[in-house]
Amino acid sequence: MIDDGNAIHYTAVARGTPVYAADGTEVGRVHQVVDNYREHILDGIVLETAGGQLRFVDGPEVGRTAERGVTLAIGPDEVQTLPPPESGPGSFRANVGGGRLSRLFGRSWKRD
């Protein structure tokens, strides 16, 4: 059993958070959370394996996002067969230190 803390929204998952396969083995670390901003859903997670390879995990294959870990709905063997992420437009994250003026002037997001 993984002690990953309380469940959190996917947008609060920090870079470097451990990623676990469905059986509880660690398969990598979060490199980037990909958000479908227009539809307000998780598009997927880019994880960095222990070997330094980047793999894209599609949103439905993410089982749980928590304070100290992300648990996938797939096994470690399936993680090794995941494709690398596609290059695309930059991603953004919330600018929590921006304050009221940033929100007022539309600067409440930072480029990763």
ABEGO torsion letter per residue (X at the ends): XBBAEBBBBAAABBBGBBBBBAAGBBAEBBABBBBBAAAGBBAEBBBBBAAGBBBBBBAAABABBBAAEBBBABBAAAAAABBBBBBBBBBBBBBAAAEAAAAAAGAABBBX
